[in-house]
Amino acid sequence: MQEFHYRINWRARGHIPGHHRSTQAGAGFEFYGHQDLTSGGDARRLDIRASLRDPLQAWKVRLFAQRSAIPVVLIADVSTSMRFQGQHNKWQTLTDFATALAWSAARTGDLFSCVGCDVKVVPELFIPSTLRRSATLELRQRLTQYQSKPGAQGLQHAIDYLPRRRSLVFLASDFQYPLVDAAQIMNSLDGHDVVPVLLQDPAEREAPQGRGLLRVKDLESGAQRLLWLRPALRTRWQEAIAEREAALNDLFRRHGRPALQLNAPFKPDAVTAYFHESF
């Protein structure tokens, strides 16, 4: 089973013991202050020196922050554009990443949940917060069997299925929808730590080669169109791709993180490297 390691730069607030630095007092090793014994402190952690220094002559006990679990959420774009196959199979990359994320969260001791969206939030792909390791294979099976539908409007409603407390959210999509929609989705997730996971096939980043008539099809709407491919059109096409990528990168950075770009075949070490580079 593939696995990668992620990190956060904020303190967890959950009560479930786990891997991440926390604001909760407990059986940890990170000292962060003192408390009066009479206020409910643990007598086993009595600090004699601090007690003797206290001008009110109160007995002081050491407080330590425990390590806590966090909610990890995958919001997956499962619309028909994610079925595009150029040089690679984009859907397979999404499936491999989702499986690795579920397994990595389970191994870290974090709560994992999944919200799959196309034209709406897909009930068959919704996995509520769980510590079950079996959710890994369950999610892989559900993604393998799911038949995509056109449209990604459901991404705008994914926030309704997320935990209220701050979570590490992986938004996995090809972002092949209007930039204004992408901005609305990112704005709706502002209370969370969002990692934009950009899945693109190399063929989507280059204008077609050659000359003459070219039939193009929109995977979301099914609409087809004939184009006369010529050098001037190819130049404008490539410029539009570059402008869109720059606008997306700017949007992601404004919301706290650059895009995690996934290529096929999926390599978990690349995800681990992303988190090390982000801090």
Legacy VTK file of the C-alpha trace (Angstrom):
# vtk DataFile Version 3.0
C-alpha trace
ASCII
DATASET POLYDATA
POINTS 279 float
0.000 0.000 0.000
1.463 3.394 -1.012
2.018 5.983 1.717
3.256 9.549 2.042
3.841 11.968 4.932
2.131 15.326 5.390
2.708 18.142 7.857
0.790 21.150 9.204
2.070 24.448 10.620
-0.856 25.017 13.001
-1.787 23.386 16.302
-4.488 20.739 16.366
-7.478 21.216 18.667
-8.802 17.666 18.786
-8.997 15.531 21.915
-7.983 12.304 20.138
-4.266 11.568 20.704
-2.285 11.590 17.492
0.765 12.824 15.630
0.413 16.620 15.465
1.295 19.439 17.846
-1.769 20.424 19.817
-3.344 23.020 22.087
-4.637 20.254 24.373
-3.007 19.509 27.710
-2.299 15.853 28.225
0.258 13.102 28.343
2.700 14.706 25.953
6.327 15.756 26.193
6.111 19.406 25.076
6.190 21.661 28.164
4.149 24.838 27.837
3.429 26.176 31.331
2.357 25.685 34.932
-0.942 25.286 36.708
-1.972 25.475 40.357
-2.387 22.065 41.913
-5.654 23.261 43.461
-7.004 24.104 39.972
-6.980 20.476 38.940
-3.328 19.922 38.114
-1.738 16.479 38.099
0.135 15.977 41.396
2.498 13.552 39.662
3.922 16.539 37.780
4.602 18.701 40.806
7.346 21.282 40.140
9.080 22.016 43.456
11.277 24.824 42.121
8.372 26.659 40.492
6.350 26.246 43.691
9.108 27.742 45.837
9.420 30.720 43.462
5.698 31.467 43.524
5.036 34.622 45.636
1.630 33.278 46.687
3.233 30.003 47.834
0.918 27.917 45.636
1.877 24.414 44.612
2.685 24.380 40.874
2.455 21.443 38.474
3.895 21.234 34.979
1.572 21.253 31.948
2.456 19.416 28.764
0.791 19.580 25.359
-0.317 16.255 23.969
-0.011 15.306 20.337
-3.439 15.156 18.710
-5.133 13.787 15.613
-6.565 16.090 12.943
-9.352 15.645 10.405
-7.981 14.917 6.917
-10.481 15.395 4.096
-10.321 14.551 0.404
-12.620 16.593 -1.821
-12.445 14.813 -5.159
-13.632 16.184 -8.495
-15.117 13.108 -10.171
-16.697 14.851 -13.174
-16.265 13.560 -16.725
-13.274 15.829 -17.450
-11.332 13.734 -14.932
-11.751 10.805 -17.315
-9.549 12.454 -19.943
-6.854 10.142 -21.267
-3.971 11.635 -23.173
-0.499 10.387 -22.392
-1.751 9.003 -19.071
-4.946 7.922 -17.311
-5.956 10.842 -15.102
-8.657 8.852 -13.301
-6.124 6.209 -12.324
-3.865 8.897 -10.871
-6.789 10.243 -8.825
-7.632 6.745 -7.586
-4.028 6.019 -6.606
-3.723 9.349 -4.787
-7.031 8.912 -2.933
-6.033 5.426 -1.807
-2.612 6.593 -0.637
-4.145 9.535 1.249
-6.668 7.335 3.070
-3.920 4.878 4.017
-1.496 7.641 5.076
-4.136 9.247 7.312
-4.914 5.879 8.909
-1.225 5.168 9.523
-0.751 8.627 11.048
-3.758 8.145 13.325
-5.844 10.921 11.758
-9.543 10.963 10.963
-10.144 10.548 7.221
-13.200 11.485 5.184
-13.966 11.775 1.471
-16.417 13.974 -0.434
-16.747 13.137 -4.143
-18.384 15.733 -6.384
-19.507 16.082 -9.968
-22.735 17.927 -10.778
-23.622 17.358 -7.110
-22.083 15.792 -4.022
-22.070 12.058 -4.786
-23.608 9.977 -1.954
-21.825 6.791 -3.125
-18.431 8.436 -2.669
-19.081 10.078 0.685
-17.080 8.555 3.525
-17.671 10.251 6.908
-14.768 10.834 9.310
-13.282 7.524 10.352
-10.193 5.924 11.816
-10.906 2.627 10.014
-8.047 1.372 7.863
-10.562 -0.569 5.797
-11.770 2.770 4.380
-8.705 2.679 2.110
-9.820 -0.327 0.056
-13.452 0.762 0.337
-12.670 4.102 -1.296
-10.595 2.504 -4.043
-13.425 0.125 -4.904
-15.998 2.926 -4.981
-13.860 5.090 -7.289
-13.196 2.150 -9.595
-16.907 1.426 -9.970
-18.205 4.994 -10.200
-19.551 6.338 -13.515
-18.759 10.048 -13.831
-21.337 12.676 -14.732
-20.707 16.033 -16.450
-20.346 19.171 -14.354
-18.422 20.002 -11.179
-20.969 22.236 -9.447
-21.051 19.880 -6.467
-17.627 21.151 -5.377
-19.287 24.364 -4.229
-21.378 22.380 -1.721
-18.569 20.188 -0.350
-18.113 22.595 2.576
-21.419 21.336 4.005
-19.845 17.896 4.541
-16.624 19.041 6.230
-15.897 19.044 9.980
-16.438 22.356 11.741
-12.980 22.430 13.265
-9.968 23.197 11.131
-8.987 20.331 8.851
-6.296 19.491 6.328
-8.262 19.441 3.083
-6.970 18.022 -0.204
-8.947 19.491 -3.106
-8.178 17.130 -6.008
-9.302 18.388 -9.405
-8.185 19.320 -12.895
-9.830 22.739 -12.338
-11.287 22.621 -15.835
-14.098 25.027 -15.015
-14.397 28.843 -14.938
-11.885 30.625 -12.719
-14.710 32.415 -10.917
-16.035 29.006 -9.819
-12.578 27.941 -8.651
-12.332 31.155 -6.609
-15.742 30.539 -5.017
-14.736 27.004 -4.048
-11.459 28.165 -2.506
-13.227 30.993 -0.653
-15.748 28.558 0.818
-12.868 26.517 2.305
-11.070 29.468 3.913
-11.505 28.110 7.440
-9.398 25.056 6.589
-5.831 24.313 5.490
-6.386 23.572 1.799
-3.952 21.731 -0.451
-4.969 22.222 -4.121
-4.132 18.960 -5.898
-3.860 19.688 -9.617
-4.257 16.685 -11.902
-3.348 17.409 -15.506
-2.263 15.292 -18.402
0.656 16.745 -20.416
-1.621 16.735 -23.477
-3.890 19.270 -21.739
-1.028 21.727 -21.372
-0.068 21.885 -25.037
-1.920 23.101 -28.103
-2.435 20.385 -30.753
0.187 20.082 -33.451
-0.363 19.944 -37.211
-2.630 21.883 -39.553
-6.103 21.548 -40.966
-9.499 20.649 -39.545
-9.616 19.541 -35.926
-12.666 18.201 -34.112
-12.684 19.067 -30.403
-15.084 17.819 -27.750
-15.959 19.237 -24.331
-15.982 16.287 -21.930
-18.262 18.134 -19.509
-21.015 19.241 -21.899
-20.439 16.781 -24.732
-20.469 19.678 -27.220
-18.289 19.262 -30.320
-16.748 21.857 -32.575
-14.674 21.977 -35.743
-11.617 24.209 -35.759
-9.197 25.135 -38.525
-5.851 24.578 -36.843
-3.220 27.035 -38.010
-0.113 28.642 -36.476
-1.935 31.781 -35.272
-4.644 29.744 -33.536
-2.051 27.438 -31.959
-0.194 30.460 -30.560
-3.356 31.939 -29.046
-4.263 28.496 -27.647
-0.882 28.119 -25.951
-1.049 31.661 -24.559
-4.506 30.968 -23.097
-3.189 27.833 -21.384
-0.276 29.762 -19.863
-2.533 32.607 -18.696
-4.952 30.182 -17.063
-2.151 28.314 -15.260
-0.740 31.606 -13.961
-4.179 32.718 -12.724
-4.733 29.379 -10.945
-1.310 29.485 -9.303
-1.993 33.027 -8.100
-5.376 31.942 -6.691
-3.846 29.001 -4.813
-1.026 31.040 -3.302
-3.472 33.705 -2.101
-5.199 30.962 -0.153
-2.011 29.767 1.508
-0.468 26.954 -0.535
0.884 26.375 -4.050
-0.615 23.590 -6.123
0.462 20.016 -5.569
0.829 18.857 -9.160
0.360 15.145 -9.671
1.755 13.327 -12.658
1.335 9.727 -13.752
2.402 7.300 -12.565
1.564 8.482 -9.046
4.620 8.813 -6.799
3.947 9.205 -3.072
7.470 10.521 -2.445
6.595 13.571 -4.557
3.753 14.395 -2.138
6.070 14.059 0.857
8.577 16.348 -0.872
5.823 18.921 -1.483
5.148 19.230 2.246
8.842 19.537 3.085
9.221 22.294 0.482
6.125 24.132 1.739
7.576 24.738 5.228
LINES 1 280
279 0 1 2 3 4 5 6 7 8 9 10 11 12 13 14 15 16 17 18 19 20 21 22 23 24 25 26 27 28 29 30 31 32 33 34 35 36 37 38 39 40 41 42 43 44 45 46 47 48 49 50 51 52 53 54 55 56 57 58 59 60 61 62 63 64 65 66 67 68 69 70 71 72 73 74 75 76 77 78 79 80 81 82 83 84 85 86 87 88 89 90 91 92 93 94 95 96 97 98 99 100 101 102 103 104 105 106 107 108 109 110 111 112 113 114 115 116 117 118 119 120 121 122 123 124 125 126 127 128 129 130 131 132 133 134 135 136 137 138 139 140 141 142 143 144 145 146 147 148 149 150 151 152 153 154 155 156 157 158 159 160 161 162 163 164 165 166 167 168 169 170 171 172 173 174 175 176 177 178 179 180 181 182 183 184 185 186 187 188 189 190 191 192 193 194 195 196 197 198 199 200 201 202 203 204 205 206 207 208 209 210 211 212 213 214 215 216 217 218 219 220 221 222 223 224 225 226 227 228 229 230 231 232 233 234 235 236 237 238 239 240 241 242 243 244 245 246 247 248 249 250 251 252 253 254 255 256 257 258 259 260 261 262 263 264 265 266 267 268 269 270 271 272 273 274 275 276 277 278
